[in-house]
Amino acid sequence: MKKIIVFVLLVISVVSMGAQQVPKKPQIMIVPDQGWCIRNHIVDELGNPDYRMALLNEKMSQLISAMGGIMSDRPYQYPLKSLEDCMNELDNERGLDMVLTSKGDGEIVETDLDKLTRVAKADILIKLSYKVDGYGPRSSIEYNVVAVDAATSKQISGNVGHSSASSAPMSDLVNEAVLGFMDNFCARLNRHFDDMIEHGREGVVIFKMAEDCRYTFESDVTLNGETGELAEVIEYWLNEHTVGGAFNTTGKTRNRLSFEEVRFPMFGESKFGGKPKALDIEEFMKPINGFLAQFGISCSSHPSGIGKVYIVLGSK
């Protein structure tokens, strides 16, 4: 009987170790490059890229599909987020725009790409542009691919591919232009994602004072028997909760406090014993609400994409 129990425990242990060793994969969304949209006049009335109109461009739609197919065929089998599905989901939450533009004296602005990134929970954005040259019945394609961190917009990888002049379908030209650099391109994506898992994702946090808040960031408060400025207390919280205590204070006035390169974990625990979930900067910062409540401070948070959040402080 003891041998059976030991065997069962050994099997459970092996299965558990195997489950822990399954690597997380980055969520990726493929979008038309902003410059391509502007050059082709695919913009809205404000001059911003119109992604829904861009998908009506047959060649761009084919390119996005082809790129998605190429990436899903790689050994990594990246999970891809559909741009069109995210736009449809975004249409269902347009009411959020009213909040984002009415708080913080109009400073809180979220671009369409920020909104799509937030809805998609994308880790990496792949921006595409192309140029087709015709040679009689044949054509060739120059294909530009840039991968950026969805939270910081920092470039991770970039490549330009060229196909030969051919009368082959567009998907074949894309394959020819892209396959030559795809292995190195994907390897750089994986290295970046592994770094984010180990050292955290970078984000931006901006604190602002509401008119009804009786504090400024220079006000003295007492924590654990020590007295210091409210700004210092917020820095203490960040130091305790960021990965490796990594963040940079980039600006402080009486009514505004900003931090960049805030390293926050990629994943956190769900409530009620749920599975680990992906975190964005807003979710990472939520616990500070309870921390600041001890000083009679209330918080309202307003995200911009997955890597930037405005936190407005008021009085409880």
N, C-alpha and C positions, 0 to 999 in steps of 0.2 A: 504494500500500500504506500509506504514511504517513497519507494522508487517511482511509483506512478505520480505522486504529488510533485516530487522533484522534477520529473520529466515535464509535467504540465507547466510548472513555473519556468523552466528553461525555455520552453516553446514561447510562452508569453513574453519572456524577456527578449528573445530574439526578434519576435514580431514587433515589439515596442521599439527596439533599436532600429529596425529597418524602417519603421514609420518615421522616426526622428531624422533619418538620414535622407529622406526624400527631399530634394532641394526645392525651395520656392522658386517660382518663375516670374519674371517681370511681366506686368500687364502693359501691353503695347497698343498704341493707337496710331494709325497712319492718317496723316492730314495733308492737304495741299499746302505748299509753302506760301507764306504771305507775299513774298516778292513776286511769285508766279501769278497770284491772284491780282495783284496790283497791275502788273504788266499786261495782263489780259483783260483788265477792266471788270474783273469779277469781284466787285465791292458793293457795299451797301451805300446808303445816302451819306454816311459819315466818312466814307473812304476806307472802312474796315473790310477785311476779307469776308465774302459771303460764301460760307462753306456749303450751304445747300445748293446754291447756284453752281458752285464748282463741281458738285457731283453730277450735275446735268451735262457737264462737258464730257463727251463720250470717251475721249482719249484719257483724261484724268481718271475717270471712273475705271477704265480698263487697267490703268497703271496701278491704282490702289489695289484692285483685285489681284493683279499679277504679283505685286509685291507681297500681299498677304499670303498668296499661295506659295511663293518661294520661301517665305519665313516659316510657314507651317510645315513645310517639307524638310526643314533643317533638323538635325538630330535633337535640337533643344525643344522643338515643337512649341514655339511661343504662343501663349494665349493672346489673341488679338481682339481688341474692342472695336465694334463696328461704329464708324463715324456717323452713319445715317441713323442707327438705333439710338445713339447718344443724343443726336439732335432732336429726335422725336421725344425722348425722355425729357430733354431740356424744355421743350415746348410746354410740358405739363407743369413746369414750376416757374413760369414767367413772373408770377407774383412776387418772387424773391427780389426781382429788380427794384421794386418799390422800396424795399428795406435797404438794399445796398446803396441806393442813391440818396436816401433821406437821412442817413446817419453820418456822423463825423464831418459835418460841414461840407459835404460833397466830395470829401477826399477819397472815400471808399468807392473805387471804380473797378469793375470786373469785366475784362474783355470777353468776347464770345469764346475765344480759345481757352481762357481761364475757366469759363463755365463748363465747357465741354470736358476739360481735364478733370474738373471736380466731379462731374457726373460719372465719367468713365472710371474714376479712381485709377487713372493711368500712371504708371511709373515712368515710362519713356514715350516720348513722341517722336515719330519718324516723319519728317517733312519732305515732301516730294515736289520736284519741279522737272520739267522736261522741255526739250526743243526738238522738233522734227524737221529734218532737211529732206527735200524731195529731189530725186534724180530721175526724171521721167517716170516710168511706172514703179521705180524703186524708191525706197526711203530709208533713212537711218535716223536713229534716235540718240540724243545726248540726255542722259538720265542722271539727275543730281539727287542724292540722298543724304540727309543730315539727321542724325539722332541727337535729341536734347533731353536732359533731365526735365521731367514735366513740372517739378516743383520749383526749380531754380532757373530754367531756360539755359543752363550751361551746356555747351556742346560736348557730346560724348564721342561721337564718331561722324565722319563725313567722307563721302566718296562720289566721284563722277565716273560714270561708265559710258562707253560708246559702242554702238552696234555697227556692223558692216551695212552697206547699202543693199537692201533686199526688198523683194515684193512679199515677204512672209508676213503673217499676221502680227499685230502690235504686241501680243503676248510673247511671241517668239523673239521679237527684237528686244523686249525688256529682259527676257531671260538671258540673252546673249550679253546685253550691256551690264547686267547686275551680277551674274553668277561668278564672274572673275574675281570680284572683291567680297562676296557675301560671307565667306568663312571668316575672314579677318574682321569684317564689320560686326558679325554676330559675336565673335570672341570679345571684342571691345565692349559690347553691350553687357555681356555676362560679367566681365571684370568690374564694370561700373556697378552692376546690380549687387554683386558679391560684396563690394566695398560698402554699399548702402546698408546691407544686412549687418555687416560687422561694425561699422562706425556710425550708422544712422543716416537718415536722409536730412538734407539741409532745408531749413525753412526760414521764414521771416515773420516776426511778431511785432506788431505796433500797438502800443497802449495809448489811449487818449482819455482825457477827463471829460465827463459830461458836465453840463452846467450845474446840476444838482449835487455834485460830489463835494463834500466838505474838505477834501484833501487836495493837495498837489503832490507831484512826485518828489518834492523836496520836504514834505511834511514829515515830522518825526513820529515814529510808531515804535512800540515795544514788542519784541518777540523773544521768547525764551530768556527773559530777564535782561536783554540787551536793547538799547535804544539806537535807532538809526533812521535814515530816510526811507520812505516808502519804496523808492527806486532800488535801494540796496536790498530790501526785503524781497522784492520781485526777482532781483538777480540771484539771491540766495535760493529761491525756489527753483529757478532755472538750473542753477548749478547742481542741485540735488536730483533733478529729474531728466536732464539731457544726457545723451550717451557720452560718457567720459567728461561730463561737465563742460561740453564744447558749445560756445556761443560767443558772439561779439556784440557789445553794446555800441551802437552806431550813432545814437543821438539821444540827448536828454534835455528837456526844458521843463518848466513848471507843469505843463499840461500835456506833454507828449514824451513818450519813451519808446525807443525802437531798438530791435535786436535783429541781426542777420547771422547767417551761418549757424542757425540753431539746429543742432544735431538731435533729431528725435527718432525713436525706434520705428522701424518699418511695420511692426506688428505688435498688437497688444491683446490682452485677455478680454473676451466678451463677458458681459455680466451673466450671472446665474449659471456659471460653469460652462459657458459655451466655448466653441472652438476659437483659437486665435483669429483675430481679424486684422485686416490692413488698416493702418492709421494714416490720417492726414493731419496737418498741423493743428486744425481746429479741434479734432478729437484729442490729440495729445495735450492741448492746453486746457481742456475742460476741468481737470481737477483743481486748477488754480482758483476756480470760482469758490470752492469750499474753503480753500486756504485763506483767501482775502476776506471771506465773510466774517472772520473773527475780528476784523477791524471795522465792521459795519459797512463794508464795501460790496456792492452788487456788480456783476459783470454781464455784459452782452457781447457776444462774439459774432463777427461777420467775415466769412471766408472769402478769399479771392484765389480761385484755383485750389490745388491741394497743398500748396507750399507757403501760403501767405494768409495771415488772419489779423484782423483788427479787433482789439478788445477794448470796449468802452466801459470805463469805471464810473459808477454812480453810487449814491447812498442808499442803503437798505431802508 
